[in-house]
Structure formats: structure tokens, C-alpha cells
Amino acid sequence: MTDKTAAASSGEAAQSIPVWLSRFDAWLSARAVWRVPLIAFLSGALLTSTFAPVNIFPAAFVAFPLMVILLDRSNSWREAFSTGWWTGFGLFSVGLTWIGHSFTQQDNVPIILAPFAILALAGVMALYTALSFVVCQKLWFKGPGRVLLFSAVWVFFEFARGFLFTGFPWHLAGSMWADWLPVAQSASLLSVYGLSAITLLAATSLAVLLSKPWSARGLVLALAPSLVLIGLAVWGQVRLSGAQTEYEISVSLRLVQANVSQREKWVAHLVDDHFDRHMRLSRGDSERGRAEGVKLLIWPETAVQRESFDRDGSLLRWRMSRLLEFGSYAITGAPRYERTPSGVNYFNSLFAFNSRGQLYARYDKNHLVPFGEYLPFQNLLNAIGLRQLTGGVAFTEGDGLQTIRLPGVPPFSPLVCYEIIFPGQVYDPGDRPEWLLNITNDGWFGLTNGPYQHLALARFRAIEEGLPVVRSASTGVSAVIDAHGRTVAAMGVDRAGVLDTPLPRAIAPPAVQTSIKMLAVLAVSVLVILVFLLLGLHRQKTEAEA
């Protein structure tokens, strides 16, 4: 934006905005340099209240217009970068506080590092919003169409954050609707990224309504996204009311949530006690010592802490198999290792076996958590003492997504821990399953918002794919979610017990795969940005000729 353009735009804005907004702009323009960063930080922090477990979606209709107002007064890319960074820092430093709790669960990592880890991650994640604000500032203008530009750029950088450097698609704008299922149903049509785009357009359009006088074009542009969002909500409600949850009655599930404290989980002399706790819960009140009437017995991620679980003659696997009736199966998470000529590879795995203890399937986690399960740039970071962030053991990634088939059980796609958070990446596209199984250990995050946000993202995968999700969590929230995202059974955080429920049925597969919908949303976002780039170049050329 040139000085000439900025001055002209400021003059136009002074005539068109209401008095209170003009005074707000004057307050921001005062000598105190902390005011813009403060408002930017607060707008990002406010946005976190739209996500689980708070779910106050109207906060987005305050936070996003504030961001547009801040961009209206950014006259250089440096100002935009600073404003965008503080916005992202507010969003992620407040929204990701649950990560700090994991430091309280490890004796070999100083607790004092917790706030620094949160701030460091938030600072890195904030670079995405900083860059999005820079792109907006370079193409910005004061017309109502600027909300379309802002929405397209924000969604583009949501994609970037979701895929670059292994990806972290947490706090996507569309995921704020997880607890508002009529709106969330549109993810089945658009993916969560498409829902982000509609949400952003509807929320930022309030910035247009704040401008006076209103033009007919401005009013139409401002109101249209909100009407679309309302229309999608109505469609979603009709969809939900016309679809009752159906079950595979012959497939009864028992999800075991033993609520083993993360601080005690890997204590050597307690490991056998933890196994016995899972065994007792699995038996229930059975006098025969079996999980009677259960087709699938499911334990969570690393419920078994012995690395020899997959070896022939495993005593623990034999003991688990004694819980099963003939024709039934058990599934559990456990670590495993493989010796290779170059050393030992460790895997975070899922195992499925029958009542005779015979292994039917194994899945090795493919999408590993950076710093949690492996150390990026390991040789460099080991040299400065960061080896212990992965507990001294770096896991190896598996061979990729797979669909597991057990006799008499609908095929399923296994997902370990945060693999469920990645849209369009939850099953082998060449072998569609009939349900998704997510085993996880959220004990790292205690009573924070982390487990609830993790569950919310699982609900979106159910809606997008038309597949039920079975979620077995070591300390909660364990849940069974139908193909429309409805939670049909759940056990909260910090509780021990079992969930007994039949398996919900899948619905008809979407006409278009989620990954294709995501590509379409990304393509539209890029196209919008290119159009505004061309318009900006044309505007600059016209001004230069004048």
C-alpha cells in the first residue's frame, strides 16, 4: 500500500465509519505502542473461547471483525506482521495451555520448562497468522470485498499450518462448531476447511456492517455469508432429524478406561498393577472371568507397557485372550521393537488378536508427534541436551494407513492418538473402512481443555467421512460417535470404568472424498488471492498513469 493510497483510504474511512469506531482508531493511534499488540493479542485469545470445551461461537463474531479493523489501519508490512503475530500468539498461547500440563507428568523434564514450551510453540504457530496478515496488507483495500480476501488468506494459512512440518491442524476456524452439530454437518459437504471459509466470511462481514453509509452492494456482501451459514444450519438440522443412529447389533463393544495416572504409567514396579486393573475392568461382574457378550474388547494406547507383547508365547497376550469368548477379539495399544542391523526401532502400535491369543493384525502409528515421539533434527538437538523430550526413546513411523479386517467385524481404520486430527487422512483411500478406531492416551493433559478439543476433532472426522468413530482413551474422554458426529456413549475425564455399546453403522460414503473437497477449498482460496493480486497490480498501474 503506497503512502498516497493510504492517505486517500484514510480520508474515505474517516467519512464512512461511525464515531465510536473513529475514536477507537484514534485510541489505537496514540503514542502508546502497546495498544495495537494488546488488542491483537486479546482478539486471538478471545477466539479460543469458541473451541471445546467452552464453545462460545459468538466470540468469533467479535474476534474476526477486530482483526479486520486492525488490518484497516496497518500501513506497512511490518505493522501487519507484528499485528498478525500478536493475534496468533494470543490464539495459541491461550488455546494450547494443555501442552504445558505434560511437563508435570515427567520426572526427567523440569516443570519450569512448561511455560517456555507453551510460549515457544505459540510463537512459532503465530508466524502463520503473521504471514497471513502480511499477505492481506499487501493486497488490502477499504471496500467490502476485503473480508473475502481476509477469509481466503486465513484459510490458505490454515492449510499451510495443517500440512507443513508434519502439520498441526488444531484450532481451525471451522472446528468451533463441534458442539453445534447442525452447523457442523456442512463439513460433510465442504470439509472442515470449507466450513472455516464460510465461518470467516460470516464473522468478518460484521466489519462491513460497521461502516457507514451502507451501500446496497456492501449490505448484500455482508449479509450473504451469514444467510448461507444459517441455511447450512437449517439443512444440518433436517439432516440430523431425518437420520437416526443405526447399530451393528451383532458387534458389541467394551471400551476400557482404567484411568492410570501418566506419572505412574511407566513406573516399573506398577506396570503389572496397571495391567491387572485393565483386566478387572474388562471382566466386569462376570462369574466366569470373561467379558461376556462382548465381540470387541478395546484397550487404549499403550495400555500394555511391555515391549514383548507381539512376541510368540507372550504371557500378557495369553492372559488377555482368556477374557474373550470364542469368536471375540481384543484390541490394545502397546509398544514394540524390531532389531535391525543398524540398531533397534521402536513403534507405537495397535494389536488385534482372538480368544486363542493369535495375532490377527498389527498397526504401527504412522503420523508421529514431533518432540513427543521423535526428535526432529535429532543429532543437532541431542548435542544441546534435548534428548529426554522423547523419554529417551525415539519412535519409528509405520508403513501408513491400513484397513483391518477381523472375521465377523466390519472393517476399520486404526488411528493412534492425534492421527485422528488430520482431515482427509484417516483411512486408506483405496480401501474404505466402515468405522474408525482411535486409541489414545490423553493422560498427559489431565483436566485441561486438551482432551475435549481432541474429542471435538474426532467428531469432525466422523461427519466428514460418514463413519462412526470409536475412541478409547486411557484417562478419558472415551466415546462412541455415530456417523453424523453425535456422541452416543461417553465416559468423562479422570474416571475409571467401561463403556458397553453396539457399534454404530456407517452411512453412505460421500460422493466426493474429503481430500478432494479440501483441494477444491484450497484452490478457491488461491484463486481469490490471485484475483486480488491482479486487482492490486491494476490499481497501482492506474494510479501511476494518473
C-alpha positions in Angstrom: 0.0 0.0 0.0 1.6 3.3 -1.1 1.5 6.4 1.1 -0.7 8.1 -1.4 -3.2 5.2 -1.3 -3.1 5.1 2.5 -3.8 8.8 2.8 -6.7 8.5 0.4 -8.1 5.5 2.1 -7.8 7.2 5.5 -9.8 10.1 4.2 -12.5 7.9 2.8 -12.6 5.9 6.0 -13.0 9.0 8.2 -16.1 9.8 6.3 -17.6 6.3 6.3 -17.0 4.8 9.8 -19.2 5.5 12.9 -18.0 7.9 15.6 -17.2 5.2 18.1 -15.1 3.3 15.6 -13.2 6.5 14.7 -12.5 7.1 18.4 -11.3 3.5 18.7 -8.9 4.1 15.8 -7.7 7.3 17.4 -7.1 5.4 20.6 -5.1 2.8 18.8 -3.1 5.5 17.0 -2.0 7.2 20.2 1.7 7.2 21.2 1.4 4.1 23.4 2.8 1.4 21.2 1.4 -1.4 23.3 -2.2 -0.7 22.3 -2.3 -2.4 18.9 -0.4 -5.5 20.1 -2.7 -5.7 23.2 -5.9 -5.6 21.1 -4.4 -8.1 18.6 -3.5 -10.5 21.5 -6.9 -10.2 23.0 -8.7 -10.9 19.7 -6.7 -14.1 19.3 -7.2 -15.1 23.0 -11.0 -14.4 22.6 -11.1 -16.7 19.6 -10.0 -19.6 21.9 -13.3 -19.4 23.7 -15.1 -20.7 20.6 -13.4 -24.1 20.8 -14.2 -27.0 23.2 -15.0 -27.2 26.0 -16.2 -23.6 26.1 -17.9 -23.5 22.7 -19.0 -19.8 22.7 -19.2 -19.3 18.9 -20.4 -15.7 19.1 -16.9 -14.8 20.3 -15.8 -15.4 16.7 -18.1 -12.6 15.5 -16.2 -10.2 17.7 -12.6 -11.5 17.3 -12.5 -11.7 13.5 -14.0 -8.3 12.9 -11.4 -6.9 15.3 -8.7 -8.4 13.1 -10.2 -6.7 10.0 -10.3 -3.4 11.9 -6.6 -3.8 12.8 -5.7 -4.6 9.2 -7.6 -1.5 8.1 -5.1 0.6 10.0 -1.9 -1.3 9.1 0.1 0.9 6.7 3.2 -1.3 6.2 4.0 -5.0 6.1 6.0 -4.6 9.3 2.9 -3.3 11.2 0.8 -6.2 9.7 3.4 -8.8 10.6 3.5 -7.5 14.2 -0.3 -7.4 14.5 -0.7 -10.8 13.0 1.9 -12.3 15.2 0.4 -11.0 18.4 -3.0 -12.2 17.2 -1.7 -15.7 16.6 0.3 -15.6 19.9 -3.0 -14.8 21.8 -4.8 -17.7 20.0 -2.1 -20.3 20.6 -0.6 -19.3 23.9 -4.1 -19.4 25.5 -5.5 -22.2 23.4 -2.6 -24.6 23.8 -2.0 -24.4 27.6 -2.8 -28.1 27.8 0.6 -28.8 26.3 2.3 -27.4 29.4 0.5 -29.9 31.6 2.5 -32.7 30.0 5.7 -31.3 31.7 4.1 -32.0 35.1 3.9 -35.7 34.2 7.6 -36.3 33.6 10.2 -36.6 36.4 13.1 -36.2 33.9 11.8 -32.9 32.5 11.9 -29.8 34.7 8.4 -28.3 35.2 9.9 -24.8 34.9 10.2 -25.6 31.1 6.4 -25.8 30.8 5.6 -22.1 30.2 8.6 -21.7 27.9 7.4 -24.7 25.8 3.9 -23.2 25.5 5.3 -19.8 24.6 7.8 -21.2 22.1 5.2 -23.3 20.3 2.7 -20.4 20.3 5.4 -18.1 19.0 6.1 -20.5 16.1 2.4 -21.1 15.3 1.9 -17.3 15.4 4.2 -17.0 12.4 1.3 -18.4 10.2 -1.1 -15.6 11.3 1.7 -13.0 11.0 2.3 -14.1 7.4 -1.4 -14.1 6.6 -1.7 -10.5 7.8 1.3 -9.5 5.7 -0.3 -11.0 2.6 -3.6 -9.2 3.4 -1.9 -5.9 4.0 -0.1 -6.1 0.6 -3.4 -6.6 -1.2 -5.7 -4.6 1.2 -8.2 -2.0 0.3 -11.1 -0.4 2.2 -14.0 -1.9 0.2 -16.4 -4.6 1.4 -14.6 -7.2 -0.6 -11.7 -7.1 1.8 -13.5 -9.6 4.0 -13.4 -12.1 1.1 -9.6 -11.5 0.9 -9.1 -11.9 4.6 -11.1 -15.2 4.7 -9.3 -16.7 1.7 -5.9 -15.8 3.1 -6.7 -17.1 6.6 -8.0 -20.4 5.1 -4.8 -20.7 2.9 -2.6 -20.4 6.0 -4.8 -22.9 7.9 -3.9 -25.4 5.1 -0.3 -24.4 5.5 -0.4 -25.0 9.2 -2.2 -28.3 8.7 0.4 -29.7 6.3 3.8 -28.1 6.7 6.4 -29.7 9.0 4.2 -32.7 9.7 1.2 -30.4 10.2 -0.8 -29.2 13.2 -4.5 -28.6 12.2 -5.6 -27.5 15.7 -7.9 -24.5 16.2 -9.2 -24.4 12.6 -12.0 -21.9 12.5 -14.5 -24.4 11.2 -13.9 -26.7 14.2 -15.5 -24.2 16.6 -18.8 -25.8 15.5 -18.1 -29.3 17.0 -20.7 -28.8 19.7 -23.2 -27.1 17.3 -24.0 -30.2 15.2 -26.5 -28.7 12.7 -23.8 -26.3 11.5 -21.0 -28.9 11.8 -23.0 -31.2 9.3 -21.8 -28.9 6.5 -18.3 -30.4 6.9 -19.8 -33.5 5.1 -20.2 -31.2 2.1 -17.3 -28.8 2.4 -14.8 -30.4 4.8 -13.8 -28.5 7.9 -11.7 -26.2 5.8 -14.7 -25.2 3.8 -16.7 -24.6 7.0 -13.8 -22.4 8.1 -14.2 -20.3 4.9 -18.0 -19.8 5.4 -17.5 -19.1 9.1 -14.8 -16.5 8.4 -16.9 -14.8 5.7 -19.9 -14.6 8.0 -17.9 -13.3 11.0 -15.8 -10.7 9.2 -18.8 -9.3 7.4 -19.7 -7.5 10.6 -16.7 -5.3 9.8 -18.6 -4.2 6.7 -21.8 -3.5 8.6 -19.8 -1.3 11.0 -19.0 1.0 8.0 -21.5 3.8 7.2 -23.1 4.8 4.9 -24.1 1.3 3.8 -24.2 0.7 0.1 -26.5 -1.9 -1.4 -23.6 -3.9 -2.6 -21.9 -3.8 0.8 -25.1 -4.9 2.6 -25.5 -7.9 0.2 -21.9 -8.9 0.6 -22.1 -8.5 4.4 -25.4 -10.4 4.8 -24.9 -13.2 2.2 -22.4 -15.3 4.1 -24.5 -15.2 7.3 -27.5 -16.3 5.3 -25.5 -19.1 3.8 -24.4 -20.2 7.3 -28.0 -20.1 8.6 -29.1 -22.1 5.6 -26.4 -24.7 6.2 -27.5 -24.9 9.9 -31.1 -25.5 8.8 -30.0 -28.1 6.3 -27.9 -29.7 9.0 -30.8 -29.9 11.5 -33.0 -31.5 8.8 -30.2 -34.0 8.1 -29.9 -34.9 11.8 -33.6 -35.2 12.4 -34.1 -37.5 9.5 -31.3 -39.9 10.4 -31.5 -42.0 13.5 -28.4 -43.8 14.7 -28.4 -47.4 13.4 -26.2 -50.1 15.0 -24.5 -53.4 14.1 -26.3 -55.3 16.9 -24.1 -58.3 16.5 -20.9 -56.3 17.2 -20.9 -55.3 20.9 -18.0 -53.2 22.1 -16.5 -52.8 25.5 -14.1 -49.8 25.9 -11.9 -50.0 29.0 -10.8 -46.7 30.6 -8.6 -47.6 33.5 -7.6 -44.0 34.4 -3.9 -44.8 35.0 -2.1 -41.6 36.0 0.5 -40.6 33.5 3.1 -40.1 36.3 2.6 -43.7 37.3 2.1 -45.2 33.9 5.7 -46.2 33.2 6.9 -46.8 36.8 8.4 -50.3 36.5 7.0 -51.8 39.7 3.5 -50.6 38.9 3.2 -51.9 35.4 1.8 -55.2 36.4 -0.8 -53.5 38.6 -1.9 -51.4 35.7 -2.4 -54.5 33.6 -4.4 -56.1 36.3 -6.6 -53.0 36.6 -7.4 -53.3 32.9 -8.2 -57.0 33.4 -10.6 -56.4 36.3 -12.5 -53.7 34.4 -12.7 -56.0 31.3 -14.2 -58.9 33.3 -16.9 -56.7 34.9 -19.2 -58.7 37.1 -18.7 -62.0 35.2 -18.5 -65.0 37.4 -16.7 -66.9 34.6 -13.9 -64.3 34.5 -14.7 -63.3 30.9 -16.0 -60.3 29.0 -19.3 -62.0 28.4 -21.4 -60.9 25.4 -18.5 -58.7 24.1 -17.4 -59.0 20.5 -14.7 -56.5 20.6 -12.7 -55.7 23.8 -10.8 -52.4 23.3 -8.0 -51.1 25.5 -6.4 -47.6 24.8 -3.0 -46.5 23.5 0.0 -48.2 25.4 -2.4 -49.8 27.8 0.1 -52.7 27.8 3.5 -51.3 28.7 5.6 -54.4 27.8 7.5 -54.3 24.5 7.4 -58.1 24.1 3.6 -58.1 23.7 3.8 -59.1 20.0 6.3 -62.0 20.6 5.2 -65.6 20.3 4.3 -67.0 23.7 3.6 -63.6 25.2 2.2 -64.3 28.7 0.3 -61.0 28.8 -1.4 -61.6 25.4 -2.4 -65.1 26.6 -3.9 -63.6 29.8 -5.8 -61.1 27.8 -7.1 -63.7 25.4 -8.6 -65.6 28.4 -11.0 -62.7 28.8 -12.5 -63.5 25.4 -15.4 -65.8 24.4 -15.0 -67.8 21.2 -15.3 -65.6 18.2 -14.4 -62.5 20.1 -11.4 -60.2 19.7 -9.3 -57.9 21.8 -7.6 -54.8 20.6 -4.9 -52.9 22.6 -2.2 -50.4 22.2 1.4 -51.5 23.2 4.9 -50.5 22.3 7.0 -52.9 20.2 10.5 -53.1 18.9 12.4 -54.6 15.9 16.1 -55.3 15.8 17.9 -54.2 12.6 21.5 -54.3 11.5 21.7 -50.6 12.4 20.1 -50.8 15.8 16.6 -51.1 17.4 13.5 -49.5 16.0 10.6 -48.8 18.4 7.0 -48.5 17.4 3.8 -47.2 19.0 1.5 -50.0 17.9 -2.0 -51.4 18.0 -2.6 -55.2 18.1 -5.7 -57.3 17.4 -6.0 -60.9 18.5 -8.5 -63.7 19.1 -9.6 -65.8 22.0 -6.6 -68.2 21.4 -4.1 -65.3 21.6 -3.4 -65.4 17.9 -2.4 -62.1 16.4 -4.7 -61.1 13.5 -3.4 -57.6 12.8 -0.9 -55.0 13.8 -0.8 -51.3 13.0 2.2 -49.1 13.7 1.5 -45.4 14.3 2.5 -43.5 11.1 2.0 -39.9 12.0 4.3 -39.3 14.9 4.2 -36.3 17.3 7.3 -34.1 16.9 9.2 -33.8 20.2 6.7 -36.1 21.8 7.5 -39.4 19.9 10.5 -38.4 17.9 13.1 -35.6 18.0 13.3 -33.5 14.7 16.9 -32.7 13.8 17.9 -35.3 16.4 21.7 -35.1 16.1 21.7 -31.4 16.5 19.2 -31.2 19.4 20.9 -34.1 21.2 24.0 -32.1 21.2 22.4 -29.4 23.3 20.7 -31.8 25.7 17.2 -32.2 24.4 17.3 -36.0 24.1 15.0 -36.5 27.0 12.0 -34.8 25.5 11.0 -38.1 23.9 11.6 -40.0 27.1 15.0 -41.2 25.8 13.4 -43.3 23.0 12.5 -42.1 19.5 9.7 -44.0 17.8 9.8 -45.1 14.2 6.9 -44.3 11.9 4.9 -47.2 10.5 4.1 -48.1 6.9 0.9 -45.9 6.6 -2.8 -46.2 6.9 -4.4 -49.5 6.6 -7.9 -51.2 6.9 -8.1 -54.1 9.3 -10.5 -57.0 8.8 -11.5 -59.3 11.6 -14.0 -62.2 11.0 -17.5 -61.1 11.8 -16.5 -57.5 12.4 -16.9 -54.6 9.9 -13.5 -53.4 8.6 -12.0 -50.5 10.4 -9.1 -48.0 10.1 -6.9 -47.8 13.2 -5.6 -44.4 14.3 -3.3 -43.9 17.3 -3.6 -40.7 19.4 -3.5 -37.5 17.3 -3.7 -39.2 13.9 -7.5 -38.6 14.2 -7.0 -34.8 13.9 -5.9 -34.7 10.3 -8.8 -34.1 7.9 -8.8 -36.3 4.8 -6.0 -38.6 6.2 -7.8 -41.1 8.4 -8.1 -44.1 6.2 -6.5 -45.7 3.1 -8.4 -44.1 0.2 -8.2 -47.3 -1.8 -9.8 -49.4 0.9 -12.7 -47.6 2.7 -13.5 -49.0 6.2 -16.8 -49.0 7.9 -15.6 -47.3 11.1 -12.6 -45.5 12.6 -10.9 -46.7 15.8 -8.9 -44.1 17.7 -6.9 -45.3 20.7 -5.3 -42.6 22.7 -3.5 -41.7 25.9 -4.7 -38.2 26.9 -3.4 -38.7 30.4 -0.6 -36.3 29.5 -3.1 -33.4 29.5 -5.0 -34.1 32.8 -8.1 -31.9 33.4 -7.2 -29.3 30.8 -9.1 -28.4 27.6 -6.8 -30.7 25.6 -8.8 -34.0 25.8 -12.1 -32.2 25.0 -10.6 -30.5 21.9 -9.1 -33.8 20.8 -12.6 -35.3 21.1 -14.1 -32.5 19.1 -11.8 -33.1 16.2 -12.7 -36.8 16.2 -16.3 -35.8 15.8 -15.5 -33.8 12.7 -13.8 -36.8 11.2 -17.0 -38.8 11.7 -19.0 -36.1 10.0 -16.6 -35.6 7.1 -16.3 -39.3 6.3 -19.7 -40.6 7.2 -18.1 -43.1 9.5 -18.6 -43.8 13.2 -15.6 -43.2 15.5 -14.8 -45.4 18.5 -12.5 -43.6 20.8 -10.7 -45.5 23.6 -8.8 -43.1 25.9 -6.7 -44.1 28.9 -8.0 -41.3 31.2 -10.9 -40.0 29.1 -12.7 -38.9 27.1 -13.6 -42.4 25.8 -16.6 -42.1 23.4 -18.6 -43.8 20.7 -19.6 -41.3 17.9 -22.0 -42.1 15.2 -21.5 -41.2 11.5 -23.2 -37.8 12.0 -20.9 -36.7 14.8 -23.4 -37.5 17.6 -21.9 -38.9 20.8 -23.9 -41.9 21.6 -21.8 -43.1 24.6 -19.1 -41.4 26.6 -17.0 -41.5 29.8 -15.5 -38.3 31.1 -12.0 -37.4 32.1 -10.4 -38.8 35.3 -12.9 -41.7 35.6 -12.4 -45.4 35.6 -14.9 -47.8 34.1 -16.1 -49.4 30.8 -18.4 -48.3 28.0 -20.6 -51.1 26.7 -22.4 -50.3 23.4 -23.1 -51.8 20.0 -21.1 -50.5 17.1 -22.9 -47.7 15.1 -23.2 -48.2 11.4 -21.6 -46.2 8.7 -23.7 -44.2 6.3 -23.4 -44.0 2.5 -19.9 -42.7 1.5 -19.7 -39.1 0.4 -19.9 -38.6 -3.3 -16.6 -36.8 -3.2 -13.7 -37.8 -1.0 -12.8 -35.3 1.8 -9.3 -34.8 0.3 -10.8 -33.7 -3.0 -13.1 -31.3 -1.2 -10.1 -29.9 0.7 -8.2 -29.4 -2.6 -11.2 -27.6 -4.0 -11.4 -25.2 -1.0 -7.6 -24.6 -1.3 -7.9 -23.9 -5.0 -10.7 -21.4 -4.4 -8.7 -19.7 -1.7 -5.7 -19.4 -4.0 -7.8 -18.2 -6.9 -9.3 -15.4 -4.7 -5.9 -14.3 -3.6 -4.7 -14.2 -7.2 -7.7 -12.1 -8.2 -6.9 -9.6 -5.5 -3.3 -9.6 -6.5 -4.2 -8.8 -10.1 -6.7 -6.1 -9.0 -4.0 -4.6 -6.8 -1.5 -4.5 -9.7 -4.1 -3.0 -12.0 -4.9 -0.3 -9.3 -1.2 0.5 -8.9 -0.8 0.8 -12.7 -3.9 3.1 -12.9 -2.6 5.3 -10.1 0.9 5.5 -11.7 -0.6 6.6 -15.1 -2.8 9.2 -13.3 
